[in-house]
Amino acid sequence: MQASKRRFLIGVPLAASALLLGAAQGKPQKERVIKVEARKFRFAPNVIEVRQGEAVVLELRALDFAHGFNIPELQTRIDLVPGKTVKLRLQPAQAGRFGFLCDNFCGAGHEEMAGTLVVTA
């Protein structure tokens, strides 16, 4: 067998072992990015699904007005400024359904500007 082929066959299991070992030692995992747009009177998407313990970054962008993004049960809140993207890092520790809403009055349909963060085990 050629030396380069032998090194490849040995290197693949070693690389896989290193990845598994890194995960077992609590190395930071890559964050999943989820883009969310806010406009009168809705969030898109209005249902966000993540896994329990998954590291995610919500990239939130207000398209028309200064909105708020609030997940009361997770004690998480951020202001959204029109035309700017803000990042909110989450790593939900518990499974469940958590409502989110705009908490900056934005007009007659404001009460309907809400959604759900679904965290699965």
ZAMARGU-4260 file (C-alpha; in steps of 0.2 Angstrom, whole numbers, plus 5000, padded with zeros to 4 digits):
<rodrens>
0) 5000/5000/5000 | 5006/5017/4996 | 5012/5028/5010 | 5000/5042/5006 | 4985/5031/5006
5) 4991/5023/5022 | 4992/5040/5030 | 4975/5044/5024 | 4967/5028/5031 | 4975/5031/5048
10) 4971/5050/5048 | 4952/5048/5045 | 4949/5038/5061 | 4961/5050/5071 | 4951/5065/5065
15) 4935/5058/5069 | 4941/5053/5086 | 4947/5071/5089 | 4930/5078/5084 | 4921/5066/5096
20) 4934/5069/5110 | 4931/5088/5108 | 4913/5086/5109 | 4914/5076/5125 | 4926/5089/5133
25) 4913/5102/5131 | 4921/5112/5117 | 4910/5126/5111 | 4899/5121/5097 | 4896/5131/5081
30) 4881/5142/5083 | 4866/5141/5071 | 4861/5158/5064 | 4842/5161/5062 | 4837/5177/5054
35) 4821/5185/5060 | 4813/5201/5052 | 4801/5212/5062 | 4788/5223/5054 | 4771/5230/5058
40) 4763/5219/5065 | 4773/5202/5063 | 4789/5193/5065 | 4795/5182/5051 | 4797/5168/5055
45) 4784/5168/5070 | 4789/5150/5075 | 4807/5147/5079 | 4812/5129/5082 | 4828/5124/5091
50) 4835/5109/5101 | 4837/5110/5120 | 4855/5115/5123 | 4858/5121/5105 | 4868/5136/5103
55) 4859/5148/5092 | 4861/5166/5087 | 4845/5176/5082 | 4849/5189/5069 | 4835/5201/5072
60) 4831/5216/5060 | 4817/5229/5061 | 4812/5234/5044 | 4800/5249/5048 | 4799/5254/5066
65) 4808/5252/5082 | 4802/5236/5089 | 4806/5226/5104 | 4809/5207/5105 | 4805/5199/5122
70) 4804/5181/5128 | 4797/5184/5145 | 4799/5166/5152 | 4818/5166/5147 | 4820/5183/5154
75) 4827/5189/5137 | 4824/5206/5129 | 4832/5216/5115 | 4828/5232/5106 | 4827/5232/5087
80) 4832/5248/5078 | 4826/5250/5060 | 4839/5245/5047 | 4851/5238/5059 | 4854/5219/5063
85) 4856/5215/5081 | 4861/5198/5087 | 4854/5188/5102 | 4863/5172/5108 | 4852/5159/5115
90) 4856/5141/5122 | 4840/5135/5129 | 4842/5124/5144 | 4824/5117/5145 | 4812/5110/5132
95) 4795/5119/5130 | 4786/5132/5120 | 4790/5150/5125 | 4781/5165/5118 | 4790/5180/5111
100) 4782/5197/5107 | 4786/5215/5102 | 4786/5225/5118 | 4788/5242/5110 | 4771/5249/5105
105) 4771/5250/5086 | 4753/5254/5081 | 4735/5247/5081 | 4740/5229/5077 | 4754/5228/5090
110) 4745/5216/5101 | 4746/5203/5088 | 4765/5204/5085 | 4770/5188/5093 | 4777/5171/5090
115) 4783/5155/5098 | 4801/5148/5102 | 4799/5129/5102 | 4813/5120/5111 | 4813/5101/5108
120) 4822/5089/5119
</rodrens>
